[in-house]
């Protein structure tokens, strides 16, 4: 699957699963910070391929990890 390959390429320097998750989360947060005002949205990884972004009003959107990579 192409999306999985992109995610793996994003974090090739990870030595542990915990380090992989930390790097992944930092990259997702960086992408969100570049597109939304600070503190206006929260996010959660809802699958290996999708991030759910929710704003303060409760509106949400799903973004493919491939868009973030």
C-alpha positions as CSV (number, residue, x, y, z in Angstrom):
1,X,0.0,0.0,0.0
2,X,1.5,3.4,-1.0
3,X,0.3,5.2,2.1
4,X,2.2,2.8,4.4
5,X,5.3,3.2,2.3
6,X,5.1,7.0,2.7
7,X,4.7,6.7,6.5
8,X,7.7,4.3,6.7
9,X,9.8,6.7,4.6
10,X,8.9,9.6,6.9
11,X,10.5,8.0,10.0
12,X,13.3,5.8,8.8
13,X,15.6,7.0,11.6
14,X,13.4,5.6,14.3
15,X,15.0,2.9,16.4
16,X,12.0,1.9,18.5
17,X,8.2,1.8,18.2
18,X,8.0,4.6,20.8
19,X,10.4,6.8,18.8
20,X,8.5,6.1,15.6
21,X,5.2,7.2,17.2
22,X,6.9,10.3,18.6
23,X,8.3,11.3,15.2
24,X,5.0,10.6,13.5
25,X,3.0,12.6,16.0
26,X,5.5,15.5,15.7
27,X,5.2,15.5,11.9
28,X,1.4,15.5,12.0
29,X,1.4,18.3,14.6
30,X,3.8,20.3,12.5
31,X,1.5,20.0,9.4
32,X,-1.5,21.1,11.5
33,X,0.4,24.0,13.0
34,X,1.2,25.2,9.5
35,X,-2.5,25.2,8.5
36,X,-4.5,26.1,11.6
37,X,-4.2,28.7,14.3
38,X,-2.6,27.5,17.5
39,X,-5.0,25.8,19.8
40,X,-8.0,26.0,17.5
41,X,-8.1,22.3,16.6
42,X,-7.3,18.9,18.0
43,X,-6.3,15.8,16.1
44,X,-6.4,12.0,16.6
45,X,-5.0,9.2,14.4
46,X,-8.1,7.2,13.7
47,X,-6.4,4.6,11.5
48,X,-2.9,4.1,10.1
49,X,-4.1,6.0,7.1
50,X,-6.3,8.8,8.5
51,X,-6.1,11.7,10.9
52,X,-9.3,13.2,12.3
53,X,-9.1,17.0,12.9
54,X,-11.7,18.6,15.1
55,X,-12.2,22.3,15.7
56,X,-13.6,24.1,18.8
57,X,-17.2,24.0,17.4
58,X,-17.1,20.2,17.0
59,X,-16.8,20.2,13.2
60,X,-14.3,17.7,12.0
61,X,-12.5,16.5,8.9
62,X,-10.5,13.5,8.0
63,X,-7.1,13.9,6.3
64,X,-5.2,11.1,4.7
65,X,-1.7,10.6,6.1
66,X,-0.4,10.8,2.5
67,X,-1.5,14.4,2.4
68,X,0.6,15.1,5.5
69,X,3.7,13.3,4.4
